[in-house]
Structures are given as C-alpha cells and as structure tokens.
C-alpha cells in the first residue's frame, strides 16, 4: 500500500503548473476547475523541425527495435540458447518497452508543452534512451563473450552480435538528439503562444 506522502507527491507532480479556480458555468453553478498557469516549454526548432525530429526519433527507434528482434529471434545462432543471453535479452526488451512508453509521450507532445509533457516527452525519453543504450551495449559485450566461449565465431554470429550494437547506436542517437535539444520557456499569456 502506498503511503500518503507518495500519493500526495504523485498528485502534486501530475498537476504541477495547475491551479484550482472557481468557474461559473452557463447555468450559474460554480465549479472547481484545474487551470494551467505556468510557462510553456517550446523547443528551439521550428514546428516543421520539431515534426522532423519526431520522425527521426521514431525511425531510429524502429531500426533499434527491428535489430533487437532480429537478433533475439534467430534460432540458428547457438548463443541464443544460452540462459544468461536470454536474461540479457529480457533486460533489452524491458529497456525497449520503457523507451516506447516515453516515445509515445514524445510523439503526442504539442509544440508548446506544459511542465508534465516536457518532462515526459523530453527528459524521461532522454534518460530511458540512455539506459537502453547501456543495456544494449552490455548485451553486445555479452554476445561477443558468449561467441568466444562457445567457439561459434562465424560471419552470421558477428552479424547477430552487431545487430545489438546497431540497436544501441540508434538509441544513443535518440539520447543525444534529445539531450542537445534546447527549450525556451514561453510565458502563459505571451502573444507568441
């Protein structure tokens, strides 16, 4: 059971930037409404550039996912039958699931983002892509070591192992693109909104 403190902090994080206001509807009834009052975050890109960044990120993610799936489902590679390689691949799948969750937030984020959308679409995507990069690099190293231990060094084995390196490189590219994107804070009542 979650403590009261953690529930309150999650609630406060979810509604960060919002304030409760009393609004009168058409029938004259007063209602409490959550109104966003903080600044918006806007990338230092044009709207077309922001859309292009989203497309680049999804293409990089799809390449990474395809490379990992290709390597994980190969039945003709003896290294896929080793238990610790299966455990490492499960960690890679978990990392990809976390990246896809925040990739969906990134794809649905508007050009002018509220605090929560900025945190989910930019900061958490960058962190998850970094974690996924390091996990896939660890899988690549594990794959190379497994190839050497099993003495199964062949061209197809190298292609199999380097698919993990390709997936890690794609996630690293997402991480670096998001890390280097700068955001401006635009006032809520700004005429540029």
Residue frames as a rotation matrix with the C-alpha (Angstrom) as fourth column:
UNK 1
0.584 0.812 0.000 0.00
0.812 -0.584 0.000 0.00
0.000 0.000 -1.000 0.00
UNK 2
-0.184 -0.649 0.738 1.39
0.601 -0.668 -0.438 3.38
0.778 0.363 0.513 -0.98
UNK 3
-0.471 -0.040 -0.881 1.97
0.827 -0.368 -0.425 5.86
-0.308 -0.929 0.206 1.78
UNK 4
0.620 0.752 -0.223 0.02
0.661 -0.654 -0.369 9.07
-0.423 0.082 -0.902 1.95
UNK 5
0.175 -0.649 -0.741 3.19
-0.179 -0.761 0.624 11.06
-0.968 0.023 -0.250 1.23
UNK 6
-0.791 -0.525 0.315 3.93
0.181 0.290 0.940 9.22
-0.584 0.800 -0.135 -2.01
UNK 7
-0.073 0.843 0.533 0.31
0.986 0.140 -0.087 9.55
-0.148 0.520 -0.841 -3.18
UNK 8
0.703 0.341 -0.624 0.38
0.351 -0.930 -0.113 13.28
-0.619 -0.140 -0.773 -2.50
UNK 9
-0.184 -0.841 -0.508 3.70
-0.241 -0.463 0.853 13.79
-0.953 0.279 -0.118 -4.22
UNK 10
-0.731 -0.001 0.683 2.49
0.598 0.481 0.641 11.89
-0.329 0.877 -0.351 -7.30
UNK 11
0.365 0.926 0.093 -0.66
0.905 -0.330 -0.267 14.00
-0.217 0.182 -0.959 -7.29
UNK 12
0.553 -0.201 -0.808 1.37
0.025 -0.966 0.257 17.20
-0.833 -0.162 -0.530 -7.00
UNK 13
-0.594 -0.805 0.010 3.72
-0.020 0.026 0.999 16.12
-0.805 0.593 -0.031 -9.79
UNK 14
-0.413 0.509 0.755 0.82
0.888 0.410 0.209 15.28
-0.203 0.757 -0.621 -12.05
UNK 15
0.630 0.744 0.222 -0.84
0.767 -0.641 -0.032 18.65
0.118 0.190 -0.975 -11.52
UNK 16
-0.196 -0.768 -0.610 2.38
0.681 -0.554 0.478 20.68
-0.705 -0.322 0.632 -11.41
UNK 17
-0.975 -0.198 0.104 1.70
0.216 -0.712 0.668 24.05
-0.058 0.673 0.737 -13.01
UNK 18
-0.295 0.942 0.161 -2.06
0.423 -0.022 0.906 23.85
0.857 0.335 -0.392 -12.43
UNK 19
-0.990 0.106 0.098 -4.19
-0.138 -0.503 -0.853 25.83
-0.041 -0.858 0.512 -10.05
UNK 20
-0.427 0.904 -0.022 -7.76
0.904 0.426 -0.037 25.28
-0.024 -0.035 -0.999 -8.90
UNK 21
-0.980 0.198 -0.011 -10.07
-0.198 -0.976 0.086 28.08
0.006 0.086 0.996 -9.94
UNK 22
-0.342 0.937 0.073 -13.78
0.416 0.221 -0.882 28.58
-0.842 -0.271 -0.466 -9.39
UNK 23
-0.996 0.066 -0.060 -15.59
-0.079 -0.351 0.933 28.88
0.040 0.934 0.355 -12.71
UNK 24
-0.272 0.962 0.006 -19.25
-0.304 -0.080 -0.949 29.75
-0.913 -0.260 0.315 -13.21
UNK 25
-0.801 0.016 0.599 -20.93
0.505 0.556 0.660 27.72
-0.323 0.831 -0.454 -15.96
UNK 26
-0.815 0.496 0.299 -23.86
0.003 -0.513 0.858 28.76
0.579 0.700 0.417 -18.20
UNK 27
0.126 0.914 -0.385 -26.44
0.509 0.274 0.816 27.67
0.852 -0.299 -0.431 -15.58
UNK 28
0.391 -0.027 0.920 -24.84
-0.539 -0.817 0.205 29.83
0.746 -0.577 -0.333 -12.89
UNK 29
0.985 -0.095 -0.142 -23.33
0.169 0.674 0.719 26.90
0.027 -0.733 0.680 -10.99
UNK 30
0.427 -0.898 0.108 -19.86
-0.904 -0.428 0.014 27.34
0.034 -0.103 -0.994 -9.59
UNK 31
0.976 -0.191 -0.105 -17.40
0.181 0.979 -0.096 24.55
0.121 0.074 0.990 -10.34
UNK 32
0.396 -0.918 -0.012 -13.79
-0.367 -0.170 0.915 23.93
-0.842 -0.358 -0.404 -9.42
UNK 33
0.990 -0.125 0.071 -11.59
0.112 0.353 -0.929 23.66
0.091 0.927 0.363 -12.48
UNK 34
0.270 -0.961 -0.053 -7.87
0.534 0.104 0.839 22.96
-0.801 -0.255 0.542 -12.89
UNK 35
1.000 0.020 0.024 -6.28
0.031 -0.637 -0.770 25.75
0.000 0.770 -0.637 -14.94
UNK 36
0.294 -0.953 0.076 -2.69
0.955 0.289 -0.069 25.70
0.044 0.093 0.995 -16.23
UNK 37
0.978 0.108 -0.177 -0.86
0.142 -0.971 0.194 28.83
-0.151 -0.215 -0.965 -15.07
UNK 38
0.259 -0.961 -0.100 2.87
0.156 -0.061 0.986 28.16
-0.953 -0.271 0.134 -15.55
UNK 39
-0.031 -0.397 -0.917 5.09
-0.845 -0.480 0.236 28.79
-0.535 0.782 -0.320 -18.55
UNK 40
0.951 0.273 0.145 5.14
-0.128 0.775 -0.618 26.55
-0.281 0.570 0.772 -21.59
UNK 41
-0.086 -0.981 0.176 8.25
-0.111 0.185 0.976 24.82
-0.990 0.064 -0.125 -22.92
UNK 42
0.927 0.316 -0.204 8.96
-0.207 -0.022 -0.978 25.26
-0.314 0.948 0.045 -26.62
UNK 43
0.334 -0.854 0.398 11.89
0.736 0.501 0.456 23.63
-0.589 0.141 0.796 -28.47
UNK 44
0.067 -0.409 -0.910 14.31
-0.354 -0.862 0.361 25.92
-0.933 0.298 -0.202 -30.25
UNK 45
-0.840 -0.152 0.521 13.15
0.396 0.484 0.780 24.42
-0.371 0.861 -0.346 -33.51
UNK 46
-0.645 0.708 -0.287 10.52
-0.753 -0.525 0.398 25.45
0.131 0.473 0.872 -35.98
UNK 47
0.199 0.788 0.583 7.29
-0.750 0.506 -0.427 23.47
-0.631 -0.352 0.691 -35.91
UNK 48
0.814 0.028 -0.580 8.44
-0.486 0.580 -0.654 21.62
0.318 0.814 0.486 -39.03
UNK 49
-0.225 -0.968 -0.108 11.80
-0.610 0.226 -0.759 20.96
0.760 -0.105 -0.642 -37.39
UNK 50
-0.441 0.161 0.883 10.05
-0.831 0.299 -0.470 19.61
-0.339 -0.941 0.002 -34.31
UNK 51
0.692 0.718 0.076 7.94
-0.596 0.627 -0.501 17.32
-0.408 0.301 0.862 -36.50
UNK 52
0.501 -0.600 -0.623 11.09
-0.488 0.398 -0.776 16.20
0.714 0.694 -0.093 -38.35
UNK 53
-0.527 -0.700 0.483 12.75
-0.786 0.184 -0.590 15.43
0.324 -0.690 -0.647 -35.01
UNK 54
0.079 0.645 0.760 9.79
-0.755 0.536 -0.377 13.26
-0.651 -0.544 0.529 -34.04
UNK 55
0.890 0.246 -0.384 10.03
-0.453 0.587 -0.671 11.39
0.060 0.771 0.634 -37.36
UNK 56
0.039 -0.960 -0.277 13.79
-0.603 0.198 -0.773 10.89
0.797 0.197 -0.572 -36.95
UNK 57
-0.504 -0.222 0.834 13.31
-0.855 0.263 -0.447 9.59
-0.120 -0.939 -0.322 -33.40
UNK 58
0.457 0.738 0.497 10.62
-0.619 0.665 -0.418 7.11
-0.639 -0.116 0.761 -34.42
UNK 59
0.773 -0.253 -0.582 12.69
-0.432 0.463 -0.774 5.85
0.465 0.850 0.249 -37.38
UNK 60
-0.318 -0.940 0.119 15.72
-0.704 0.150 -0.694 5.39
0.635 -0.305 -0.710 -35.11
UNK 61
-0.279 0.276 0.920 13.59
-0.829 0.413 -0.376 3.57
-0.484 -0.868 0.114 -32.56
UNK 62
0.780 0.625 -0.018 12.07
-0.535 0.653 -0.536 1.28
-0.323 0.427 0.844 -35.20
UNK 63
0.378 -0.741 -0.554 15.55
-0.495 0.344 -0.798 0.41
0.782 0.576 -0.237 -36.51
UNK 64
-0.560 -0.601 0.570 16.70
-0.788 0.173 -0.591 -0.35
0.256 -0.780 -0.570 -32.95
UNK 65
0.085 0.683 0.725 13.64
-0.756 0.519 -0.400 -2.49
-0.649 -0.514 0.560 -32.25
UNK 66
0.867 0.232 -0.442 13.98
-0.488 0.583 -0.650 -4.38
0.107 0.779 0.618 -35.54
UNK 67
-0.009 -0.954 -0.299 17.67
-0.597 0.245 -0.764 -5.05
0.802 0.172 -0.571 -34.92
UNK 68
-0.586 -0.194 0.787 17.00
-0.799 0.302 -0.520 -6.33
-0.136 -0.933 -0.332 -31.42
UNK 69
0.441 0.813 0.379 14.09
-0.657 0.581 -0.481 -8.50
-0.611 -0.037 0.791 -32.54
UNK 70
0.668 -0.267 -0.695 16.16
-0.563 0.429 -0.706 -9.87
0.487 0.863 0.136 -35.43
UNK 71
-0.399 -0.916 -0.042 18.96
-0.624 0.305 -0.719 -10.88
0.672 -0.261 -0.694 -33.09
UNK 72
-0.504 0.210 0.837 16.72
-0.795 0.265 -0.545 -12.23
-0.337 -0.941 0.034 -30.37
UNK 73
0.497 0.835 0.237 14.62
-0.636 0.536 -0.555 -14.46
-0.590 0.125 0.797 -32.62
UNK 74
0.112 -0.524 -0.844 17.44
-0.883 0.337 -0.326 -16.13
0.455 0.782 -0.425 -34.55
UNK 75
0.820 0.266 0.507 17.14
-0.487 0.789 0.374 -19.86
-0.301 -0.554 0.777 -33.86
UNK 76
0.839 -0.530 -0.120 20.19
0.299 0.634 -0.713 -20.82
0.454 0.563 0.690 -35.92
UNK 77
0.030 -0.828 0.561 22.54
-0.477 -0.505 -0.720 -18.94
0.878 -0.246 -0.410 -33.58
UNK 78
0.033 -0.019 -0.999 23.70
0.583 0.813 0.004 -21.18
0.812 -0.582 0.038 -30.70
UNK 79
-0.903 -0.429 0.015 24.27
0.248 -0.550 -0.798 -18.15
0.351 -0.716 0.603 -28.45
UNK 80
-0.362 0.849 0.385 20.51
-0.707 -0.519 0.480 -17.54
0.608 -0.098 0.788 -28.28
UNK 81
0.414 0.521 -0.746 20.15
0.012 0.817 0.577 -20.85
0.910 -0.248 0.332 -26.45
UNK 82
-0.584 -0.681 -0.442 22.39
0.522 0.101 -0.847 -19.81
0.621 -0.725 0.297 -23.53
UNK 83
0.230 0.794 -0.563 20.42
0.950 -0.057 0.308 -18.89
0.212 -0.605 -0.767 -20.40
UNK 84
-0.117 -0.292 -0.949 22.37
0.627 -0.763 0.157 -15.76
-0.770 -0.577 0.272 -19.46
UNK 85
-0.979 -0.145 0.142 21.99
0.199 -0.545 0.815 -14.47
-0.041 0.826 0.562 -23.02
UNK 86
-0.246 0.965 0.091 18.24
0.667 0.100 0.738 -14.92
0.703 0.243 -0.668 -22.67
UNK 87
0.252 0.271 -0.929 18.30
0.917 -0.373 0.140 -12.99
-0.308 -0.887 -0.343 -19.40
UNK 88
-0.644 -0.564 -0.517 20.27
0.347 -0.818 0.459 -10.18
-0.681 0.116 0.723 -21.06
UNK 89
-0.856 0.377 0.354 17.80
0.297 -0.202 0.933 -10.10
0.423 0.904 0.061 -23.95
UNK 90
0.128 0.920 -0.371 14.91
0.926 0.023 0.376 -9.82
0.354 -0.391 -0.849 -21.48
UNK 91
-0.047 -0.227 -0.973 16.59
0.643 -0.752 0.145 -6.74
-0.765 -0.619 0.181 -19.99
UNK 92
-0.945 -0.326 -0.015 16.92
0.178 -0.555 0.813 -5.34
-0.273 0.765 0.583 -23.51
UNK 93
-0.433 0.870 0.236 13.22
0.620 0.098 0.778 -5.91
0.654 0.484 -0.582 -24.17
UNK 94
0.274 0.494 -0.825 12.36
0.943 -0.305 0.131 -4.21
-0.187 -0.814 -0.550 -20.87
UNK 95
-0.496 -0.536 -0.683 14.51
0.368 -0.842 0.393 -1.21
-0.786 -0.057 0.615 -21.87
UNK 96
-0.948 0.162 0.273 12.79
0.226 -0.256 0.940 -1.01
0.222 0.953 0.207 -25.26
UNK 97
-0.028 0.985 -0.171 9.37
0.891 0.102 0.442 -1.10
0.453 -0.140 -0.880 -23.59
UNK 98
0.152 0.025 -0.988 10.35
0.742 -0.663 0.097 1.82
-0.653 -0.748 -0.119 -21.36
UNK 99
-0.833 -0.479 -0.278 11.66
0.160 -0.689 0.707 3.74
-0.530 0.544 0.650 -24.36
UNK 100
-0.714 0.601 0.359 8.47
0.484 0.054 0.873 3.11
0.505 0.798 -0.329 -26.34
UNK 101
0.164 0.775 -0.610 6.33
0.984 -0.173 0.044 4.41
-0.072 -0.607 -0.791 -23.46
UNK 102
0.072 -0.192 -0.979 8.13
0.327 -0.923 0.204 7.74
-0.942 -0.335 -0.004 -23.44
UNK 103
-0.935 -0.304 0.181 8.42
0.247 -0.197 0.949 7.73
-0.252 0.932 0.259 -27.24
UNK 104
-0.211 0.939 0.271 4.61
0.899 0.078 0.431 7.75
0.384 0.334 -0.861 -27.34
UNK 105
0.432 0.297 -0.851 4.64
0.692 -0.714 0.103 10.75
-0.578 -0.634 -0.514 -24.99
UNK 106
-0.511 -0.722 -0.465 7.18
0.166 -0.615 0.771 12.40
-0.843 0.317 0.434 -27.28
UNK 107
-0.850 0.194 0.490 5.09
0.513 0.094 0.853 11.76
0.119 0.976 -0.180 -30.39
UNK 108
0.127 0.990 0.056 1.93
0.905 -0.138 0.402 13.13
0.406 -0.001 -0.914 -28.82
UNK 109
-0.168 -0.251 -0.953 3.61
0.752 -0.658 0.040 16.19
-0.637 -0.710 0.299 -27.28
UNK 110
0.836 0.470 0.285 2.47
0.545 -0.644 -0.536 19.55
-0.068 0.604 -0.794 -28.66
UNK 111
0.165 -0.782 0.601 4.88
0.542 -0.437 -0.718 22.22
0.824 0.444 0.352 -29.83
UNK 112
-0.279 -0.151 0.948 4.17
-0.645 -0.702 -0.301 24.27
0.711 -0.696 0.099 -26.68
UNK 113
-0.115 0.143 -0.983 4.44
0.361 0.928 0.093 21.81
0.926 -0.344 -0.158 -23.81
UNK 114
0.755 0.331 0.566 3.23
-0.457 -0.353 0.816 22.02
0.470 -0.875 -0.115 -20.26
UNK 115
0.010 -0.817 0.576 5.64
-0.999 0.017 0.042 21.04
-0.044 -0.576 -0.816 -17.49
UNK 116
0.207 0.129 0.970 4.45
-0.382 0.923 -0.041 17.42
-0.901 -0.362 0.241 -17.30
UNK 117
0.969 0.165 0.187 4.51
0.109 0.395 -0.912 16.96
-0.224 0.904 0.365 -21.09
UNK 118
0.547 -0.836 -0.050 8.01
-0.689 -0.415 -0.594 18.45
0.476 0.359 -0.803 -21.25
UNK 119
-0.067 -0.578 0.813 9.23
-0.910 0.371 0.188 16.13
-0.410 -0.727 -0.551 -18.51
UNK 120
0.367 0.287 0.885 7.74
-0.070 0.957 -0.282 13.01
-0.927 0.042 0.372 -20.12
UNK 121
0.976 0.128 0.176 8.46
0.160 0.124 -0.979 13.85
-0.147 0.984 0.101 -23.75
UNK 122
0.612 -0.784 0.098 11.96
-0.413 -0.423 -0.807 15.21
0.674 0.454 -0.583 -23.38
UNK 123
-0.012 -0.708 0.706 13.65
-0.990 -0.088 -0.105 14.48
0.137 -0.700 -0.701 -20.07
UNK 124
0.220 0.140 0.965 12.39
-0.545 0.839 0.002 10.96
-0.809 -0.526 0.261 -19.44
UNK 125
0.997 0.074 0.021 12.77
-0.020 0.510 -0.860 9.90
-0.074 0.857 0.510 -23.08
UNK 126
0.411 -0.912 0.005 16.38
-0.638 -0.291 -0.713 11.04
0.651 0.290 -0.701 -22.95
UNK 127
-0.144 -0.444 0.884 17.02
-0.955 0.297 -0.006 9.12
-0.260 -0.845 -0.467 -19.71
UNK 128
0.542 0.417 0.729 15.33
-0.281 0.908 -0.310 5.93
-0.792 -0.037 0.610 -20.95
UNK 129
0.943 -0.267 -0.201 17.22
-0.154 0.187 -0.970 6.07
0.296 0.945 0.135 -24.26
UNK 130
0.067 -0.959 0.275 20.48
-0.888 -0.183 -0.422 6.41
0.455 -0.216 -0.864 -22.30
UNK 131
-0.042 -0.020 0.999 19.61
-0.746 0.665 -0.018 3.43
-0.664 -0.746 -0.043 -20.08
UNK 132
0.856 0.422 0.299 18.59
-0.105 0.709 -0.698 1.41
-0.506 0.566 0.651 -23.14
UNK 133
0.652 -0.697 -0.300 21.88
-0.550 -0.161 -0.820 2.30
0.523 0.699 -0.488 -24.85
UNK 134
-0.250 -0.811 0.528 23.93
-0.963 0.154 -0.220 0.99
0.098 -0.564 -0.820 -21.94
UNK 135
0.218 0.390 0.895 21.83
-0.479 0.842 -0.250 -2.17
-0.850 -0.374 0.370 -21.62
UNK 136
0.985 0.175 -0.005 22.19
-0.084 0.446 -0.891 -2.93
-0.154 0.878 0.454 -25.34
UNK 137
0.300 -0.948 -0.107 25.94
-0.768 -0.174 -0.616 -2.27
0.565 0.267 -0.781 -25.16
UNK 138
-0.262 -0.340 0.903 26.12
-0.857 0.513 -0.055 -4.74
-0.444 -0.788 -0.426 -22.27
UNK 139
0.651 0.536 0.538 24.18
-0.191 0.801 -0.567 -7.26
-0.735 0.267 0.624 -24.38
UNK 140
0.836 -0.407 -0.367 26.62
-0.409 -0.020 -0.912 -6.70
0.364 0.913 -0.183 -27.26
UNK 141
-0.162 -0.940 0.299 29.59
-0.943 0.058 -0.327 -7.37
0.290 -0.335 -0.897 -24.97
UNK 142
-0.039 0.241 0.970 27.83
-0.603 0.768 -0.216 -10.43
-0.797 -0.593 0.115 -23.54
UNK 143
0.910 0.414 0.006 27.17
-0.224 0.504 -0.834 -11.67
-0.348 0.758 0.551 -27.08
UNK 144
0.451 -0.825 -0.341 30.83
-0.666 -0.057 -0.744 -11.30
0.594 0.562 -0.575 -28.08
UNK 145
-0.395 -0.589 0.705 31.99
-0.911 0.349 -0.220 -13.10
-0.116 -0.729 -0.675 -24.91
UNK 146
0.319 0.604 0.730 29.42
-0.434 0.778 -0.454 -15.85
-0.843 -0.172 0.510 -25.50
UNK 147
0.903 -0.044 -0.428 30.64
-0.405 0.249 -0.880 -16.28
0.145 0.967 0.207 -29.08
UNK 148
-0.029 -0.998 -0.056 34.19
-0.818 0.056 -0.573 -16.72
0.575 0.029 -0.818 -27.84
UNK 149
-0.328 -0.060 0.943 33.22
-0.809 0.533 -0.248 -19.11
-0.488 -0.844 -0.223 -25.02
UNK 150
0.511 0.638 0.576 31.12
-0.228 0.746 -0.625 -21.32
-0.829 0.188 0.527 -27.33
UNK 151
-0.584 -0.808 0.081 33.72
-0.043 0.130 0.991 -21.09
-0.811 0.575 -0.111 -30.11
UNK 152
0.140 0.740 0.657 30.95
0.837 0.266 -0.478 -20.19
-0.528 0.617 -0.583 -32.51
UNK 153
-0.135 -0.280 -0.950 32.74
-0.170 -0.938 0.301 -17.39
-0.976 0.202 0.079 -34.31
UNK 154
-0.364 0.072 0.928 31.30
0.882 0.348 0.319 -17.02
-0.300 0.935 -0.191 -37.80
UNK 155
-0.924 0.029 0.382 30.04
0.173 -0.858 0.483 -14.28
0.341 0.513 0.788 -40.09
UNK 156
-0.013 0.998 0.067 26.41
0.214 -0.063 0.975 -14.85
0.977 0.027 -0.213 -39.08
UNK 157
0.263 0.046 -0.964 27.40
0.955 0.131 0.267 -14.75
0.139 -0.990 -0.010 -35.41
UNK 158
-0.754 -0.579 -0.309 29.12
0.605 -0.796 0.015 -11.41
-0.254 -0.175 0.951 -35.93
UNK 159
-0.667 0.605 0.435 26.08
0.005 -0.579 0.815 -10.04
0.745 0.546 0.383 -37.76
UNK 160
0.275 0.778 -0.565 23.93
0.606 0.316 0.730 -11.31
0.746 -0.543 -0.385 -34.89
UNK 161
-0.024 -0.361 -0.932 26.11
0.973 -0.224 0.061 -9.56
-0.230 -0.905 0.357 -32.30
UNK 162
-0.909 -0.417 -0.007 26.49
0.402 -0.879 0.256 -6.34
-0.113 0.229 0.967 -34.25
UNK 163
-0.199 0.915 0.350 22.71
0.430 -0.239 0.871 -6.01
0.881 0.324 -0.346 -34.52
UNK 164
0.495 0.307 -0.813 22.77
0.868 -0.140 0.476 -5.26
0.033 -0.941 -0.336 -30.79
UNK 165
-0.493 -0.735 -0.466 25.45
0.680 -0.659 0.321 -2.65
-0.543 -0.158 0.824 -31.44
UNK 166
-0.766 0.302 0.567 23.25
0.360 -0.529 0.768 -1.12
0.532 0.793 0.297 -34.16
UNK 167
0.314 0.933 -0.178 20.30
0.651 -0.075 0.755 -1.01
0.691 -0.353 -0.631 -31.76
UNK 168
0.232 -0.316 -0.920 22.49
0.878 -0.339 0.339 0.64
-0.419 -0.886 0.199 -29.11
UNK 169
-0.814 -0.574 0.087 23.74
0.543 -0.701 0.463 3.20
-0.205 0.424 0.882 -31.65
UNK 170
-0.367 0.764 0.530 20.17
0.423 -0.371 0.827 4.10
0.828 0.528 -0.187 -32.63
UNK 171
0.611 0.590 -0.528 19.14
0.726 -0.151 0.671 4.60
0.316 -0.793 -0.520 -29.01
UNK 172
-0.172 -0.752 -0.637 22.32
0.824 -0.464 0.326 6.61
-0.540 -0.468 0.699 -28.40
UNK 173
-0.813 -0.073 0.577 21.36
0.471 -0.666 0.579 8.85
0.342 0.743 0.576 -31.32
UNK 174
0.254 0.954 0.159 17.92
0.497 -0.270 0.825 9.43
0.830 -0.131 -0.543 -29.79
UNK 175
0.475 -0.145 -0.868 19.56
0.862 -0.123 0.492 10.17
-0.178 -0.982 0.066 -26.44
UNK 176
-0.559 -0.795 -0.236 21.99
0.708 -0.606 0.364 12.68
-0.432 0.036 0.901 -27.95
UNK 177
-0.570 0.426 0.702 19.35
0.451 -0.553 0.701 14.36
0.687 0.716 0.123 -30.11
UNK 178
0.536 0.836 -0.116 17.08
0.525 -0.223 0.821 14.85
0.661 -0.501 -0.559 -27.11
UNK 179
0.284 -0.506 -0.815 19.92
0.894 -0.168 0.416 15.88
-0.348 -0.846 0.404 -24.84
UNK 180
-0.727 -0.686 0.011 21.10
0.626 -0.656 0.422 18.58
-0.282 0.314 0.907 -27.25
UNK 181
-0.142 0.753 0.643 17.64
0.646 -0.422 0.636 20.00
0.750 0.506 -0.426 -27.93
UNK 182
-0.951 -0.177 -0.253 17.25
0.306 -0.641 -0.704 23.28
-0.038 -0.747 0.664 -26.10
UNK 183
-0.029 0.998 0.047 13.90
0.921 0.008 0.389 24.53
0.388 0.054 -0.920 -24.88
UNK 184
-0.836 -0.097 0.541 12.70
-0.034 -0.973 -0.227 28.06
0.548 -0.208 0.810 -24.26
UNK 185
-0.514 0.714 -0.476 10.19
0.777 0.153 -0.610 28.96
-0.363 -0.684 -0.633 -21.60
UNK 186
-0.714 0.402 0.573 7.31
0.186 -0.681 0.709 30.91
0.675 0.612 0.411 -23.08
UNK 187
-0.911 0.391 0.135 5.03
-0.294 -0.383 -0.876 32.84
-0.291 -0.837 0.463 -20.74
UNK 188
-0.558 0.766 0.318 1.50
0.669 0.642 -0.373 31.52
-0.490 0.004 -0.872 -20.48
UNK 189
0.502 0.801 -0.327 -0.03
0.471 -0.570 -0.673 34.83
-0.726 0.184 -0.663 -21.53
UNK 190
-0.511 -0.793 -0.333 2.58
0.061 -0.419 0.906 35.51
-0.858 0.442 0.263 -24.21
UNK 191
0.370 0.653 -0.661 1.30
-0.643 -0.333 -0.689 36.80
-0.670 0.680 0.297 -27.58
UNK 192
-0.369 -0.600 -0.710 3.63
-0.924 0.322 0.208 34.26
0.104 0.732 -0.673 -29.23
UNK 193
-0.759 0.189 0.623 1.61
-0.075 0.925 -0.373 31.35
-0.647 -0.330 -0.688 -27.92
